[in-house]
């Protein structure tokens, strides 16, 4: 599955649109963020996407977890937010 | 309902314990965070609390939204994370 990678510079409304599109299409979006600024943008995007999806009658929820990702030769801990209809 | 207020300096494991305790007792915890550092600690706490609650057979989910809070005379936008059994 495609993973939506969010950075501290990502626009939360743009990410929200992407999340809503993926949830509408395949019923599950996976968002990945590393660092406080990125996590903040990601959570704001999920809150906005919930509004978009509510218009389609979808009550979206979010499941946060930790995941290890490799960036070059470094292992970093990312936050993964799975967004799905409740 | 009691609101768990998280700051950038909150220990995510301590907040996670509080979230798990409230969800076990009243089936719903409300977490509030203002600013990227606080939101990051709050989401990490929810991810950790999910692990604690899973041990009790509770599959906890998270519902993020925006909320306006007054701090002194200032209006600030906070992120609210509601944690509930799915």
Backbone of each chain as nested JSON, in Angstrom:
{
  "chains": [
    {"id": "A", "residues": [
      {"number": 1, "name": "UNK", "atoms": {"N": [0.832, -1.205, 0.0], "CA": [0.0, 0.0, 0.0], "C": [0.864, 1.251, 0.0]}},
      {"number": 2, "name": "UNK", "atoms": {"N": [0.365, 2.27, -0.65], "CA": [1.062, 3.543, -0.697], "C": [1.046, 4.195, 0.693]}},
      {"number": 3, "name": "UNK", "atoms": {"N": [2.175, 4.761, 1.079], "CA": [2.273, 5.453, 2.363], "C": [2.384, 6.957, 2.094]}},
      {"number": 4, "name": "UNK", "atoms": {"N": [1.56, 7.731, 2.769], "CA": [1.629, 9.191, 2.648], "C": [2.663, 9.701, 3.645]}},
      {"number": 5, "name": "UNK", "atoms": {"N": [3.793, 10.167, 3.124], "CA": [4.851, 10.658, 4.01], "C": [4.688, 12.15, 4.225]}},
      {"number": 6, "name": "UNK", "atoms": {"N": [4.615, 12.527, 5.499], "CA": [4.352, 13.92, 5.85], "C": [5.601, 14.516, 6.491]}},
      {"number": 7, "name": "UNK", "atoms": {"N": [5.935, 15.739, 6.103], "CA": [7.055, 16.447, 6.733], "C": [6.516, 17.658, 7.49]}},
      {"number": 8, "name": "UNK", "atoms": {"N": [7.403, 18.319, 8.232], "CA": [7.006, 19.511, 8.987], "C": [6.56, 20.626, 8.047]}},
      {"number": 9, "name": "UNK", "atoms": {"N": [7.0, 20.537, 6.778], "CA": [6.651, 21.577, 5.808], "C": [5.426, 21.238, 4.968]}},
      {"number": 10, "name": "UNK", "atoms": {"N": [4.88, 20.024, 5.148], "CA": [3.695, 19.639, 4.379], "C": [2.522, 20.538, 4.748]}},
      {"number": 11, "name": "UNK", "atoms": {"N": [1.7, 20.894, 3.76], "CA": [0.482, 21.644, 4.054], "C": [-0.564, 20.659, 4.543]}},
      {"number": 12, "name": "UNK", "atoms": {"N": [-1.137, 20.921, 5.71], "CA": [-2.047, 19.928, 6.285], "C": [-3.323, 19.775, 5.448]}},
      {"number": 13, "name": "UNK", "atoms": {"N": [-3.77, 20.852, 4.784], "CA": [-4.976, 20.714, 3.947], "C": [-4.697, 19.83, 2.727]}},
      {"number": 14, "name": "UNK", "atoms": {"N": [-3.491, 19.951, 2.169], "CA": [-3.135, 19.111, 1.011], "C": [-3.043, 17.649, 1.426]}},
      {"number": 15, "name": "UNK", "atoms": {"N": [-2.422, 17.402, 2.577], "CA": [-2.322, 16.03, 3.08], "C": [-3.721, 15.493, 3.394]}},
      {"number": 16, "name": "UNK", "atoms": {"N": [-4.578, 16.355, 3.962], "CA": [-5.951, 15.951, 4.288], "C": [-6.701, 15.497, 3.037]}},
      {"number": 17, "name": "UNK", "atoms": {"N": [-6.527, 16.243, 1.938], "CA": [-7.172, 15.87, 0.685], "C": [-6.689, 14.516, 0.198]}},
      {"number": 18, "name": "UNK", "atoms": {"N": [-5.388, 14.273, 0.339], "CA": [-4.814, 12.985, -0.082], "C": [-5.348, 11.848, 0.781]}},
      {"number": 19, "name": "UNK", "atoms": {"N": [-5.39, 12.073, 2.109], "CA": [-5.917, 11.046, 3.025], "C": [-7.362, 10.714, 2.656]}},
      {"number": 20, "name": "UNK", "atoms": {"N": [-8.176, 11.758, 2.478], "CA": [-9.597, 11.533, 2.169], "C": [-9.746, 10.76, 0.859]}},
      {"number": 21, "name": "UNK", "atoms": {"N": [-8.935, 11.117, -0.143], "CA": [-9.004, 10.431, -1.433], "C": [-8.674, 8.953, -1.314]}},
      {"number": 22, "name": "UNK", "atoms": {"N": [-7.608, 8.646, -0.564], "CA": [-7.195, 7.246, -0.413], "C": [-8.242, 6.462, 0.391]}},
      {"number": 23, "name": "UNK", "atoms": {"N": [-8.784, 7.055, 1.452], "CA": [-9.79, 6.352, 2.26], "C": [-11.046, 6.084, 1.429]}},
      {"number": 24, "name": "UNK", "atoms": {"N": [-11.46, 7.08, 0.618], "CA": [-12.625, 6.876, -0.25], "C": [-12.38, 5.719, -1.213]}},
      {"number": 25, "name": "UNK", "atoms": {"N": [-11.147, 5.627, -1.734], "CA": [-10.853, 4.64, -2.779], "C": [-10.621, 3.244, -2.224]}},
      {"number": 26, "name": "UNK", "atoms": {"N": [-9.764, 3.146, -1.197], "CA": [-9.362, 1.817, -0.717], "C": [-9.668, 1.596, 0.769]}},
      {"number": 27, "name": "UNK", "atoms": {"N": [-10.415, 2.524, 1.399], "CA": [-10.91, 2.364, 2.764], "C": [-9.809, 2.366, 3.814]}},
      {"number": 28, "name": "UNK", "atoms": {"N": [-8.6, 2.763, 3.454], "CA": [-7.525, 2.747, 4.448], "C": [-6.369, 3.584, 3.946]}},
      {"number": 29, "name": "UNK", "atoms": {"N": [-5.964, 4.585, 4.724], "CA": [-4.788, 5.383, 4.375], "C": [-3.747, 5.238, 5.472]}},
      {"number": 30, "name": "UNK", "atoms": {"N": [-2.483, 5.205, 5.049], "CA": [-1.393, 5.1, 6.01], "C": [-0.537, 6.352, 5.904]}},
      {"number": 31, "name": "UNK", "atoms": {"N": [-0.393, 7.058, 7.015], "CA": [0.352, 8.308, 7.047], "C": [1.588, 8.09, 7.911]}},
      {"number": 32, "name": "UNK", "atoms": {"N": [2.729, 8.589, 7.461], "CA": [3.971, 8.39, 8.211], "C": [4.635, 9.735, 8.474]}},
      {"number": 33, "name": "UNK", "atoms": {"N": [5.086, 9.928, 9.714], "CA": [5.71, 11.196, 10.085], "C": [6.862, 10.957, 11.042]}},
      {"number": 34, "name": "UNK", "atoms": {"N": [7.953, 11.691, 10.842], "CA": [9.117, 11.605, 11.726], "C": [9.388, 12.989, 12.308]}},
      {"number": 35, "name": "UNK", "atoms": {"N": [9.348, 13.09, 13.619], "CA": [9.639, 14.361, 14.286], "C": [8.369, 15.121, 14.622]}},
      {"number": 36, "name": "UNK", "atoms": {"N": [8.491, 15.991, 15.647], "CA": [7.323, 16.679, 16.202], "C": [6.59, 17.534, 15.16]}},
      {"number": 37, "name": "UNK", "atoms": {"N": [7.33, 18.266, 14.336], "CA": [6.695, 19.139, 13.35], "C": [5.894, 18.34, 12.332]}},
      {"number": 38, "name": "UNK", "atoms": {"N": [6.449, 17.21, 11.915], "CA": [5.773, 16.358, 10.933], "C": [4.548, 15.685, 11.548]}},
      {"number": 39, "name": "UNK", "atoms": {"N": [4.694, 15.214, 12.798], "CA": [3.567, 14.551, 13.468], "C": [2.419, 15.544, 13.643]}},
      {"number": 40, "name": "UNK", "atoms": {"N": [2.751, 16.771, 14.003], "CA": [1.737, 17.819, 14.169], "C": [0.974, 18.051, 12.859]}},
      {"number": 41, "name": "UNK", "atoms": {"N": [1.694, 18.174, 11.753], "CA": [1.03, 18.373, 10.456], "C": [0.158, 17.175, 10.105]}},
      {"number": 42, "name": "UNK", "atoms": {"N": [0.663, 15.965, 10.413], "CA": [-0.073, 14.74, 10.081], "C": [-1.385, 14.66, 10.864]}},
      {"number": 43, "name": "UNK", "atoms": {"N": [-1.336, 14.97, 12.163], "CA": [-2.554, 14.862, 12.987], "C": [-3.558, 15.94, 12.579]}},
      {"number": 44, "name": "UNK", "atoms": {"N": [-3.058, 17.152, 12.287], "CA": [-3.952, 18.197, 11.804], "C": [-4.617, 17.754, 10.495]}},
      {"number": 45, "name": "UNK", "atoms": {"N": [-3.831, 17.11, 9.621], "CA": [-4.376, 16.627, 8.347], "C": [-5.473, 15.592, 8.573]}},
      {"number": 46, "name": "UNK", "atoms": {"N": [-5.285, 14.711, 9.555], "CA": [-6.313, 13.693, 9.831], "C": [-7.587, 14.366, 10.345]}},
      {"number": 47, "name": "UNK", "atoms": {"N": [-7.426, 15.377, 11.21], "CA": [-8.601, 16.098, 11.73], "C": [-9.371, 16.763, 10.582]}},
      {"number": 48, "name": "UNK", "atoms": {"N": [-8.64, 17.358, 9.639], "CA": [-9.291, 18.005, 8.488], "C": [-9.933, 16.951, 7.582]}},
      {"number": 49, "name": "UNK", "atoms": {"N": [-9.213, 15.85, 7.335], "CA": [-9.733, 14.779, 6.472], "C": [-11.021, 14.186, 7.045]}},
      {"number": 50, "name": "UNK", "atoms": {"N": [-11.112, 14.105, 8.372], "CA": [-12.35, 13.627, 9.004], "C": [-13.544, 14.484, 8.572]}},
      {"number": 51, "name": "UNK", "atoms": {"N": [-13.318, 15.795, 8.458], "CA": [-14.382, 16.677, 7.99], "C": [-14.775, 16.383, 6.552]}},
      {"number": 52, "name": "UNK", "atoms": {"N": [-13.769, 16.209, 5.686], "CA": [-14.044, 15.899, 4.275], "C": [-14.828, 14.596, 4.168]}},
      {"number": 53, "name": "UNK", "atoms": {"N": [-14.38, 13.583, 4.91], "CA": [-14.985, 12.25, 4.801], "C": [-16.381, 12.214, 5.42]}},
      {"number": 54, "name": "UNK", "atoms": {"N": [-16.601, 13.042, 6.435], "CA": [-17.933, 13.117, 7.058], "C": [-18.974, 13.543, 6.019]}},
      {"number": 55, "name": "UNK", "atoms": {"N": [-18.547, 14.392, 5.062], "CA": [-19.465, 14.826, 4.002], "C": [-19.924, 13.656, 3.136]}},
      {"number": 56, "name": "UNK", "atoms": {"N": [-19.112, 12.594, 3.094], "CA": [-19.48, 11.385, 2.349], "C": [-20.111, 10.34, 3.272]}},
      {"number": 57, "name": "UNK", "atoms": {"N": [-20.405, 10.731, 4.498], "CA": [-21.01, 9.781, 5.438], "C": [-20.014, 8.8, 6.035]}},
      {"number": 58, "name": "UNK", "atoms": {"N": [-18.701, 9.109, 5.912], "CA": [-17.673, 8.218, 6.47], "C": [-17.171, 8.796, 7.789]}},
      {"number": 59, "name": "UNK", "atoms": {"N": [-17.316, 8.03, 8.868], "CA": [-16.809, 8.415, 10.183], "C": [-15.409, 7.82, 10.334]}},
      {"number": 60, "name": "UNK", "atoms": {"N": [-14.389, 8.617, 9.999], "CA": [-13.026, 8.09, 9.968], "C": [-12.375, 8.155, 11.34]}},
      {"number": 61, "name": "UNK", "atoms": {"N": [-11.64, 7.113, 11.683], "CA": [-10.884, 7.07, 12.925], "C": [-9.403, 6.883, 12.594]}},
      {"number": 62, "name": "UNK", "atoms": {"N": [-8.582, 7.023, 13.611], "CA": [-7.143, 7.037, 13.427], "C": [-6.505, 6.065, 14.422]}},
      {"number": 63, "name": "UNK", "atoms": {"N": [-5.554, 5.279, 13.958], "CA": [-4.852, 4.325, 14.819], "C": [-3.362, 4.63, 14.761]}},
      {"number": 64, "name": "UNK", "atoms": {"N": [-2.815, 5.246, 15.826], "CA": [-1.39, 5.569, 15.826], "C": [-0.535, 4.414, 16.339]}},
      {"number": 65, "name": "UNK", "atoms": {"N": [0.635, 4.249, 15.736], "CA": [1.589, 3.247, 16.224], "C": [2.991, 3.682, 15.826]}},
      {"number": 66, "name": "UNK", "atoms": {"N": [3.972, 3.009, 16.389], "CA": [5.366, 3.305, 16.042], "C": [5.829, 2.346, 14.957]}},
      {"number": 67, "name": "UNK", "atoms": {"N": [6.737, 2.83, 14.121], "CA": [7.303, 1.956, 13.093], "C": [8.738, 2.387, 12.83]}},
      {"number": 68, "name": "UNK", "atoms": {"N": [9.587, 1.416, 12.536], "CA": [10.989, 1.73, 12.238], "C": [11.158, 1.917, 10.737]}},
      {"number": 69, "name": "UNK", "atoms": {"N": [11.819, 2.994, 10.358], "CA": [12.063, 3.222, 8.94], "C": [13.556, 3.47, 8.719]}},
      {"number": 70, "name": "UNK", "atoms": {"N": [14.038, 3.065, 7.554], "CA": [15.441, 3.306, 7.204], "C": [15.53, 4.535, 6.325]}},
      {"number": 71, "name": "UNK", "atoms": {"N": [16.365, 5.49, 6.75], "CA": [16.619, 6.662, 5.916], "C": [18.113, 6.652, 5.643]}},
      {"number": 72, "name": "UNK", "atoms": {"N": [18.461, 6.307, 4.412], "CA": [19.867, 6.082, 4.097], "C": [20.347, 4.916, 4.943]}},
      {"number": 73, "name": "UNK", "atoms": {"N": [21.354, 5.14, 5.773], "CA": [21.864, 4.055, 6.615], "C": [21.345, 4.178, 8.045]}},
      {"number": 74, "name": "UNK", "atoms": {"N": [20.474, 5.176, 8.291], "CA": [19.958, 5.393, 9.64], "C": [18.614, 4.725, 9.865]}},
      {"number": 75, "name": "UNK", "atoms": {"N": [18.461, 4.173, 11.071], "CA": [17.15, 3.672, 11.508], "C": [16.474, 4.792, 12.295]}},
      {"number": 76, "name": "UNK", "atoms": {"N": [15.278, 5.151, 11.921], "CA": [14.547, 6.177, 12.665], "C": [13.194, 5.626, 13.08]}},
      {"number": 77, "name": "UNK", "atoms": {"N": [12.681, 6.108, 14.203], "CA": [11.341, 5.712, 14.617], "C": [10.339, 6.733, 14.079]}},
      {"number": 78, "name": "UNK", "atoms": {"N": [9.407, 6.247, 13.309], "CA": [8.36, 7.104, 12.756], "C": [7.049, 6.83, 13.477]}},
      {"number": 79, "name": "UNK", "atoms": {"N": [6.158, 7.802, 13.43], "CA": [4.795, 7.553, 13.877], "C": [3.966, 7.225, 12.65]}},
      {"number": 80, "name": "UNK", "atoms": {"N": [3.218, 6.152, 12.752], "CA": [2.341, 5.734, 11.657], "C": [0.908, 5.977, 12.112]}},
      {"number": 81, "name": "UNK", "atoms": {"N": [0.144, 6.644, 11.272], "CA": [-1.272, 6.87, 11.569], "C": [-2.086, 6.164, 10.491]}},
      {"number": 82, "name": "UNK", "atoms": {"N": [-2.799, 5.136, 10.881], "CA": [-3.703, 4.47, 9.936], "C": [-5.071, 5.13, 10.065]}},
      {"number": 83, "name": "UNK", "atoms": {"N": [-5.644, 5.529, 8.938], "CA": [-6.959, 6.171, 8.94], "C": [-7.939, 5.254, 8.203]}},
      {"number": 84, "name": "UNK", "atoms": {"N": [-9.03, 4.935, 8.864], "CA": [-10.013, 3.984, 8.341], "C": [-11.421, 4.42, 8.739]}},
      {"number": 85, "name": "UNK", "atoms": {"N": [-12.431, 3.952, 8.02], "CA": [-13.795, 4.146, 8.527], "C": [-13.947, 3.371, 9.838]}},
      {"number": 86, "name": "UNK", "atoms": {"N": [-14.684, 3.952, 10.783], "CA": [-14.865, 3.278, 12.057], "C": [-15.694, 2.001, 11.856]}}
    ]},
    {"id": "B", "residues": [
      {"number": 1, "name": "UNK", "atoms": {"N": [-16.349, 16.068, 31.676], "CA": [-15.296, 15.037, 31.692], "C": [-13.932, 15.669, 31.88]}},
      {"number": 2, "name": "UNK", "atoms": {"N": [-13.081, 14.949, 32.572], "CA": [-11.711, 15.411, 32.792], "C": [-10.945, 15.409, 31.465]}},
      {"number": 3, "name": "UNK", "atoms": {"N": [-10.177, 16.47, 31.237], "CA": [-9.363, 16.55, 30.025], "C": [-7.899, 16.378, 30.41]}},
      {"number": 4, "name": "UNK", "atoms": {"N": [-7.202, 15.493, 29.728], "CA": [-5.769, 15.309, 29.983], "C": [-5.007, 16.316, 29.132]}},
      {"number": 5, "name": "UNK", "atoms": {"N": [-4.397, 17.292, 29.791], "CA": [-3.666, 18.321, 29.064], "C": [-2.2, 17.927, 28.948]}},
      {"number": 6, "name": "UNK", "atoms": {"N": [-1.716, 17.878, 27.716], "CA": [-0.357, 17.414, 27.45], "C": [0.487, 18.59, 26.985]}},
      {"number": 7, "name": "UNK", "atoms": {"N": [1.702, 18.684, 27.488], "CA": [2.637, 19.711, 27.02], "C": [3.807, 19.032, 26.322]}},
      {"number": 8, "name": "UNK", "atoms": {"N": [4.672, 19.852, 25.722], "CA": [5.846, 19.31, 25.037], "C": [6.783, 18.603, 26.014]}},
      {"number": 9, "name": "UNK", "atoms": {"N": [6.645, 18.938, 27.304], "CA": [7.523, 18.339, 28.311], "C": [6.896, 17.132, 28.998]}},
      {"number": 10, "name": "UNK", "atoms": {"N": [5.655, 16.811, 28.683], "CA": [4.998, 15.654, 29.305], "C": [5.725, 14.371, 28.898]}},
      {"number": 11, "name": "UNK", "atoms": {"N": [5.851, 13.438, 29.833], "CA": [6.419, 12.13, 29.486], "C": [5.317, 11.312, 28.827]}},
      {"number": 12, "name": "UNK", "atoms": {"N": [5.596, 10.81, 27.622], "CA": [4.535, 10.127, 26.883], "C": [4.093, 8.843, 27.585]}},
      {"number": 13, "name": "UNK", "atoms": {"N": [5.006, 8.16, 28.283], "CA": [4.598, 6.94, 28.991], "C": [3.657, 7.266, 30.158]}},
      {"number": 14, "name": "UNK", "atoms": {"N": [3.918, 8.381, 30.849], "CA": [3.047, 8.778, 31.964], "C": [1.661, 9.149, 31.437]}},
      {"number": 15, "name": "UNK", "atoms": {"N": [1.631, 9.908, 30.335], "CA": [0.341, 10.278, 29.732], "C": [-0.384, 9.022, 29.245]}},
      {"number": 16, "name": "UNK", "atoms": {"N": [0.376, 8.085, 28.681], "CA": [-0.22, 6.834, 28.193], "C": [-0.901, 6.072, 29.328]}},
      {"number": 17, "name": "UNK", "atoms": {"N": [-0.248, 6.029, 30.481], "CA": [-0.834, 5.355, 31.64], "C": [-2.134, 6.02, 32.058]}},
      {"number": 18, "name": "UNK", "atoms": {"N": [-2.138, 7.352, 32.028], "CA": [-3.345, 8.103, 32.397], "C": [-4.47, 7.833, 31.398]}},
      {"number": 19, "name": "UNK", "atoms": {"N": [-4.133, 7.867, 30.098], "CA": [-5.14, 7.601, 29.06], "C": [-5.741, 6.209, 29.264]}},
      {"number": 20, "name": "UNK", "atoms": {"N": [-4.873, 5.218, 29.436], "CA": [-5.349, 3.83, 29.587], "C": [-6.254, 3.712, 30.809]}},
      {"number": 21, "name": "UNK", "atoms": {"N": [-5.866, 4.375, 31.908], "CA": [-6.675, 4.318, 33.128], "C": [-8.059, 4.902, 32.921]}},
      {"number": 22, "name": "UNK", "atoms": {"N": [-8.124, 6.058, 32.253], "CA": [-9.412, 6.718, 32.025], "C": [-10.283, 5.887, 31.07]}},
      {"number": 23, "name": "UNK", "atoms": {"N": [-9.676, 5.346, 30.017], "CA": [-10.463, 4.546, 29.059], "C": [-10.999, 3.286, 29.74]}},
      {"number": 24, "name": "UNK", "atoms": {"N": [-10.174, 2.656, 30.583], "CA": [-10.651, 1.475, 31.314], "C": [-11.837, 1.825, 32.204]}},
      {"number": 25, "name": "UNK", "atoms": {"N": [-11.77, 3.007, 32.841], "CA": [-12.793, 3.377, 33.816], "C": [-14.072, 3.896, 33.176]}},
      {"number": 26, "name": "UNK", "atoms": {"N": [-13.927, 4.835, 32.223], "CA": [-15.128, 5.489, 31.686], "C": [-15.259, 5.353, 30.164]}},
      {"number": 27, "name": "UNK", "atoms": {"N": [-14.412, 4.506, 29.542], "CA": [-14.516, 4.171, 28.114], "C": [-14.212, 5.34, 27.186]}},
      {"number": 28, "name": "UNK", "atoms": {"N": [-13.67, 6.431, 27.698], "CA": [-13.417, 7.561, 26.819], "C": [-12.446, 8.518, 27.492]}},
      {"number": 29, "name": "UNK", "atoms": {"N": [-11.319, 8.792, 26.833], "CA": [-10.377, 9.78, 27.359], "C": [-10.257, 10.917, 26.36]}},
      {"number": 30, "name": "UNK", "atoms": {"N": [-10.108, 12.136, 26.891], "CA": [-9.957, 13.3, 26.037], "C": [-8.594, 13.927, 26.332]}},
      {"number": 31, "name": "UNK", "atoms": {"N": [-7.776, 14.024, 25.285], "CA": [-6.421, 14.55, 25.428], "C": [-6.354, 15.863, 24.665]}},
      {"number": 32, "name": "UNK", "atoms": {"N": [-5.713, 16.875, 25.259], "CA": [-5.649, 18.189, 24.621], "C": [-4.189, 18.638, 24.529]}},
      {"number": 33, "name": "UNK", "atoms": {"N": [-3.791, 19.136, 23.359], "CA": [-2.406, 19.558, 23.155], "C": [-2.365, 20.805, 22.292]}},
      {"number": 34, "name": "UNK", "atoms": {"N": [-1.487, 21.735, 22.67], "CA": [-1.302, 22.963, 21.887], "C": [0.156, 23.045, 21.453]}},
      {"number": 35, "name": "UNK", "atoms": {"N": [0.373, 23.1, 20.142], "CA": [1.732, 23.215, 19.621], "C": [2.307, 21.868, 19.221]}},
      {"number": 36, "name": "UNK", "atoms": {"N": [3.273, 21.91, 18.289], "CA": [3.811, 20.689, 17.68], "C": [4.428, 19.74, 18.714]}},
      {"number": 37, "name": "UNK", "atoms": {"N": [5.196, 20.273, 19.661], "CA": [5.845, 19.41, 20.646], "C": [4.836, 18.679, 21.513]}},
      {"number": 38, "name": "UNK", "atoms": {"N": [3.786, 19.391, 21.895], "CA": [2.747, 18.797, 22.735], "C": [1.936, 17.761, 21.958]}},
      {"number": 39, "name": "UNK", "atoms": {"N": [1.62, 18.091, 20.691], "CA": [0.85, 17.153, 19.86], "C": [1.652, 15.867, 19.667]}},
      {"number": 40, "name": "UNK", "atoms": {"N": [2.952, 16.019, 19.435], "CA": [3.82, 14.855, 19.264], "C": [3.798, 13.956, 20.507]}},
      {"number": 41, "name": "UNK", "atoms": {"N": [3.929, 14.541, 21.684], "CA": [3.894, 13.751, 22.919], "C": [2.532, 13.088, 23.097]}},
      {"number": 42, "name": "UNK", "atoms": {"N": [1.476, 13.806, 22.735], "CA": [0.114, 13.269, 22.897], "C": [-0.109, 12.053, 21.991]}},
      {"number": 43, "name": "UNK", "atoms": {"N": [0.333, 12.158, 20.732], "CA": [0.107, 11.045, 19.794], "C": [0.959, 9.838, 20.186]}},
      {"number": 44, "name": "UNK", "atoms": {"N": [2.196, 10.092, 20.614], "CA": [3.033, 8.999, 21.102], "C": [2.36, 8.33, 22.301]}},
      {"number": 45, "name": "UNK", "atoms": {"N": [1.78, 9.139, 23.187], "CA": [1.095, 8.586, 24.361], "C": [-0.08, 7.695, 23.95]}},
      {"number": 46, "name": "UNK", "atoms": {"N": [-0.825, 8.124, 22.926], "CA": [-1.962, 7.307, 22.467], "C": [-1.462, 5.979, 21.894]}},
      {"number": 47, "name": "UNK", "atoms": {"N": [-0.358, 6.032, 21.127], "CA": [0.205, 4.799, 20.56], "C": [0.61, 3.837, 21.681]}},
      {"number": 48, "name": "UNK", "atoms": {"N": [1.233, 4.363, 22.734], "CA": [1.658, 3.525, 23.865], "C": [0.428, 3.007, 24.632]}},
      {"number": 49, "name": "UNK", "atoms": {"N": [-0.561, 3.885, 24.842], "CA": [-1.781, 3.487, 25.564], "C": [-2.512, 2.362, 24.83]}},
      {"number": 50, "name": "UNK", "atoms": {"N": [-2.476, 2.404, 23.494], "CA": [-3.088, 1.317, 22.707], "C": [-2.499, -0.039, 23.094]}},
      {"number": 51, "name": "UNK", "atoms": {"N": [-1.182, -0.053, 23.339], "CA": [-0.527, -1.293, 23.766], "C": [-1.019, -1.741, 25.132]}},
      {"number": 52, "name": "UNK", "atoms": {"N": [-1.094, -0.787, 26.074], "CA": [-1.588, -1.121, 27.422], "C": [-3.012, -1.67, 27.342]}},
      {"number": 53, "name": "UNK", "atoms": {"N": [-3.862, -0.998, 26.575], "CA": [-5.281, -1.37, 26.514], "C": [-5.49, -2.686, 25.775]}},
      {"number": 54, "name": "UNK", "atoms": {"N": [-4.611, -2.953, 24.798], "CA": [-4.703, -4.221, 24.059], "C": [-4.552, -5.401, 25.021]}},
      {"number": 55, "name": "UNK", "atoms": {"N": [-3.744, -5.218, 26.085], "CA": [-3.564, -6.282, 27.087], "C": [-4.871, -6.593, 27.815]}},
      {"number": 56, "name": "UNK", "atoms": {"N": [-5.781, -5.619, 27.833], "CA": [-7.108, -5.824, 28.443], "C": [-8.151, -6.187, 27.391]}},
      {"number": 57, "name": "UNK", "atoms": {"N": [-7.701, -6.442, 26.17], "CA": [-8.632, -6.803, 25.1], "C": [-9.388, -5.609, 24.543]}},
      {"number": 58, "name": "UNK", "atoms": {"N": [-8.878, -4.391, 24.803], "CA": [-9.527, -3.188, 24.278], "C": [-8.752, -2.686, 23.065]}},
      {"number": 59, "name": "UNK", "atoms": {"N": [-9.422, -2.603, 21.916], "CA": [-8.834, -2.064, 20.693], "C": [-9.179, -0.579, 20.642]}},
      {"number": 60, "name": "UNK", "atoms": {"N": [-8.255, 0.267, 21.116], "CA": [-8.548, 1.697, 21.237], "C": [-8.245, 2.428, 19.94]}},
      {"number": 61, "name": "UNK", "atoms": {"N": [-9.121, 3.365, 19.6], "CA": [-8.913, 4.208, 18.436], "C": [-8.895, 5.671, 18.895]}},
      {"number": 62, "name": "UNK", "atoms": {"N": [-8.517, 6.526, 17.965], "CA": [-8.294, 7.927, 18.291], "C": [-9.041, 8.799, 17.277]}},
      {"number": 63, "name": "UNK", "atoms": {"N": [-9.7, 9.83, 17.775], "CA": [-10.442, 10.75, 16.914], "C": [-9.907, 12.159, 17.13]}},
      {"number": 64, "name": "UNK", "atoms": {"N": [-9.112, 12.668, 16.17], "CA": [-8.547, 14.013, 16.337], "C": [-9.487, 15.082, 15.817]}},
      {"number": 65, "name": "UNK", "atoms": {"N": [-9.525, 16.224, 16.501], "CA": [-10.3, 17.374, 16.025], "C": [-9.677, 18.647, 16.595]}},
      {"number": 66, "name": "UNK", "atoms": {"N": [-10.121, 19.771, 16.068], "CA": [-9.639, 21.054, 16.567], "C": [-10.609, 21.584, 17.618]}},
      {"number": 67, "name": "UNK", "atoms": {"N": [-10.066, 22.319, 18.567], "CA": [-10.929, 22.94, 19.568], "C": [-10.307, 24.262, 20.008]}},
      {"number": 68, "name": "UNK", "atoms": {"N": [-11.142, 25.225, 20.307], "CA": [-10.642, 26.53, 20.758], "C": [-10.565, 26.548, 22.275]}},
      {"number": 69, "name": "UNK", "atoms": {"N": [-9.443, 26.986, 22.802], "CA": [-9.314, 27.081, 24.258], "C": [-8.858, 28.486, 24.632]}},
      {"number": 70, "name": "UNK", "atoms": {"N": [-9.277, 28.917, 25.791], "CA": [-8.844, 30.224, 26.301], "C": [-7.707, 30.025, 27.281]}},
      {"number": 71, "name": "UNK", "atoms": {"N": [-6.599, 30.713, 27.023], "CA": [-5.482, 30.694, 27.968], "C": [-5.284, 32.147, 28.393]}},
      {"number": 72, "name": "UNK", "atoms": {"N": [-5.672, 32.452, 29.615], "CA": [-5.699, 33.843, 30.041], "C": [-6.692, 34.579, 29.152]}},
      {"number": 73, "name": "UNK", "atoms": {"N": [-6.227, 35.597, 28.449], "CA": [-7.122, 36.342, 27.555], "C": [-6.953, 35.934, 26.101]}},
      {"number": 74, "name": "UNK", "atoms": {"N": [-6.087, 34.933, 25.87], "CA": [-5.829, 34.513, 24.496], "C": [-6.688, 33.325, 24.094]}},
      {"number": 75, "name": "UNK", "atoms": {"N": [-7.141, 33.348, 22.82], "CA": [-7.801, 32.183, 22.232], "C": [-6.74, 31.393, 21.463]}},
      {"number": 76, "name": "UNK", "atoms": {"N": [-6.601, 30.132, 21.772], "CA": [-5.649, 29.302, 21.045], "C": [-6.385, 28.108, 20.453]}},
      {"number": 77, "name": "UNK", "atoms": {"N": [-5.872, 27.608, 19.319], "CA": [-6.438, 26.391, 18.749], "C": [-5.656, 25.193, 19.273]}},
      {"number": 78, "name": "UNK", "atoms": {"N": [-6.352, 24.297, 19.913], "CA": [-5.731, 23.078, 20.424], "C": [-6.156, 21.888, 19.574]}},
      {"number": 79, "name": "UNK", "atoms": {"N": [-5.351, 20.854, 19.598], "CA": [-5.772, 19.59, 19.016], "C": [-6.343, 18.726, 20.133]}},
      {"number": 80, "name": "UNK", "atoms": {"N": [-7.525, 18.184, 19.88], "CA": [-8.179, 17.303, 20.845], "C": [-8.127, 15.893, 20.285]}},
      {"number": 81, "name": "UNK", "atoms": {"N": [-7.678, 14.97, 21.093], "CA": [-7.664, 13.562, 20.692], "C": [-8.588, 12.803, 21.621]}},
      {"number": 82, "name": "UNK", "atoms": {"N": [-9.678, 12.303, 21.09], "CA": [-10.567, 11.459, 21.884], "C": [-10.137, 10.008, 21.676]}},
      {"number": 83, "name": "UNK", "atoms": {"N": [-9.942, 9.298, 22.771], "CA": [-9.526, 7.888, 22.698], "C": [-10.66, 7.029, 23.247]}},
      {"number": 84, "name": "UNK", "atoms": {"N": [-11.088, 6.057, 22.459], "CA": [-12.239, 5.211, 22.815], "C": [-11.998, 3.785, 22.319]}},
      {"number": 85, "name": "UNK", "atoms": {"N": [-12.697, 2.827, 22.887], "CA": [-12.678, 1.498, 22.274], "C": [-13.342, 1.584, 20.901]}},
      {"number": 86, "name": "UNK", "atoms": {"N": [-12.819, 0.833, 19.93], "CA": [-13.391, 0.877, 18.584], "C": [-14.789, 0.28, 18.618]}}
    ]}
  ]
}
